[in-house]
Amino acid sequence: MSDTLFKQVNYDIHSLVNFIELGQIGLPDIQRPFVWPNKKVRDLFDSMYRGYPVGYLLLWQNGFESGTKQIGTDRKQKVPDLLIVDWQQRLTSLFAVTKGIQVMRPTGRSEAIQIAFNPLKDQFEVADAAVRRDRSFIPNISALWASEASLFDIVGKYLQSLRESREVTSAQQQKVERSITRLFNLLKFPFTALELSKDLDEEQVAEVFVRINSAGKPLNQADFILTLMSVFWDEGRKELENYCLSARQSSAGDPSPFNHFIRPEPDQLLRVSIALGFKRARLQYVYSILRGKDLETGEFSDERREQQFSILKDAQAKVLDLSAWHDFFNALRTAGYLGGRMITSNNNLLFSYAFYLIGRTEYAVPAKDLRKVIARWFFMCSLTGRYTGSPESDLEFDLARLRDVVDAAGFVHTLDQVCDAALTSDFWSITLPNDLATSSPRSPSLFAYYAALVLEEARALFSDQKVETLLDPSVHSTRSSAERHHLFPRAYLKGMGVVEHREINQIANYALLEWGDNRKIGAAGPVVYVPLMLAPLKPDEVVRQYRWHALPDGWEAMPYRAFLAARRERIARFVAAAYRRLREESGPAAIDRIDIEELIASGEGVHVEFKSSLRINLHTGKKDPKMELACLKTIAGFLNARGGSLIVGVSDDGVTCGVDVDGFTNEDRMHLHLVNLLKDRIGAQHSMYIHPRFEDRDEVRVLVVECWPSNSPAFVKDGSTDRFYTRTGAATTELSASQAQQYIAQRF
């Protein structure tokens, strides 16, 4: 038979309360949020009064030398010999009621637990106004155990008050005396405690707890460390808990940890302190060294314990620094994340805060650079769910990457390396579109798309209101400013035979609208409502709307499932482009309209090309299809790249020759000819990105064809061949089939 790892010890309430008051038994919860409702305290006293068993008390011998010095200073007279593992709420109730001490509720409000007792009926109640008016009740049983109290005086005063409201018989008087005396003697109520050996480690203690107490919240390593803080650094734990409490309440302008991202718990910020101070994520080892335990010999050392607590104190001071805390949230906003509604994992946020603090305090990364790299880091962590699977293991691995880093540049480079390894081209082209194939309203990929919309300063669909404004977490209304709208409405899809909610509510079928526009659209199909909603918008606004909201050209007439697949790919590309902005890499962007004089003065380049004519070969003076193809190639190149302007009627050297050479009877004929060429050779779906206009220059007319970046690849029909062109510097380059495929995968 193996040796038992515990011993059984009997206590009574009086002994337990005294040991707690002296500090011999460590009870950390008396000055911390007390979660039991008062009716449970009432029921506990009622059970003891009736002589019912109320369970086992589970204690753990702490392994410290008796009488050793504490780091924290409070009213405890000695270091606890025993730490409470289970029964904290019950013991807090007993201690608070018998000593008349207030407890603190999770809201931060302190209150006394007042339990009333009716000696005539042996009845306990939570004291309220009605009970206090009823003279048959002792309104607060704490009075029985006050240091200056006299049992005889309490009985006498109770009977005197009772007789003022009713007649009291001798039998009732005897009943009162017996009941109050019995209640007073609850201090002798026996408890059985199981004291676990000091040789057990925290994992074994947690296992014991789970096996004997399957109900309730299982213990974790953070619970042990917080208890240890109560023993050796009580003011540190109080500071941590007060900070978390303040973060839940708006401060009306005073400095405060309140924010719109997270309502932190003490154990969460403790993990940040551990990561910062000890470069550890697994709390098991940290708990051991905070106890002053030598991991090799198993021996305890007061000096070692004080050294490790000193590290924890320094780290916690940095974690709770308000300027760092709020500047970190600025980094999240730099990443496009506006508040807690866009956060799917607190671990991703908190562990990113740990890296922010490491960069700030240990590598002195300049504030501007630090916000940018942490913005990229959090964007990556949130999008990929980096710390949602095995968070401790993953954080340990990431912290280990910094061991050889010596300066700010190395810190930034290391984090960016991790981001690049996670966000590969395959991630953008394969993983993310697959992740978007969901109807989950809390998908990380969905919130990354919202963050991308914020970064790109996008407007809501069909609206002039910025997405950032509509998603502002500080604005609270009876109805959300922005609503998720089914691009293919539910009723419309059901009419087409699509009835499953998972398919109807796909992320790719949603777009952010102002609630008024959402209401206006109703159940109309996209073929009906899209032209009406786009009508008030200018052509360049339509182009932006299609790019921001990842809408394929002609999407309203596409088969539903083909639309979903195409939009997922476009959402993924849009998110990738937003991330490139965080990486300070330029991505496709629409160009602004530039005056004709500026265009010509700037000369040919990436965004400008001159053509002397649209269809006439100036050498032969005849119509030449090669001239038309040259113009179409340039237009397609601009569409496939970052946009640009083709100017017809200007020679390569910038000399204006005008469009009369093309021989059209008027400008309308020339415009119509160009439009027909574009429809036949490039495709009508690209017409929204091409805007021809005529301008005066040197007393003649020239044709300016302004091209916006297309939302889909543009090919030029050349006989039976479809050719793909893009801009390379000041030239238009044709790509081979394989080159085009690779370019399209990256650009579109």
Secondary structure, 3 states (H helix, E strand, C coil): CCCCCEEEEEEEHHHHHHHHHHCCEECCCCCCECCCCHHHHHHHHHHHHCCCCCCEEEEEECCCCCCCCCCCCCCCCCCCCEEEEECHHHHHHHHHHHHCCCEECCCCCEECCCEEEECCCCEEEECCHHHHHCCCCECCHHHHHCCCCCHHHHHHHHHHHHHCCCCCCHHHHHHHHHHHHHHHHHHHCEEEEEEECCCCCHHHHHHHHHHHCCCCCCCCHHHHHHHHHHHHCHHHHHHHHHHHHHCCCCCCCCCCCCCCCCCCCHHHHHHHHHHHHHCCCCHHHHHHHHCCECCCCCCECHHHHHHHHHHHHHHHHHHCCHHHHHHHHHHHHHCCCCCHHHCCCHHHHHHHHHHHHHHHHCCCCCHHHHHHHHHHHHHHHHHHCCCCCCHHHHHHHHHHCCCCCCCHHHHHHHHHHHHHHHCCHHHHHHHHHHHCCCCCCCCHHHHHHHHHHHHCCCECCCCCCEHHHHCCCCCCCCCCCEEEEECCCHHHHHHCCCCCHHHHCCHHHEEEEEHHHHHHHCCCCHHHHHHHHHCCCCHHHHHHHHHHCCCCCCHHHCCHHHHHHHHHHHHHHHHHHHHHHHCCCCCCCCCCCCCHHHHHHHCCCCCEEEECCCCEECCCCEECHHHHHHHHHHHHHHHHCCCEEEEECECCCCCECCCHHHCCCCHHHHHHHHHHHHHHHCCHHHHHHEEEEEEEECCEEEEEEEECCCCCCCEEEECCEEEEEEEECCEEEEECHHHHHHHHHHHC
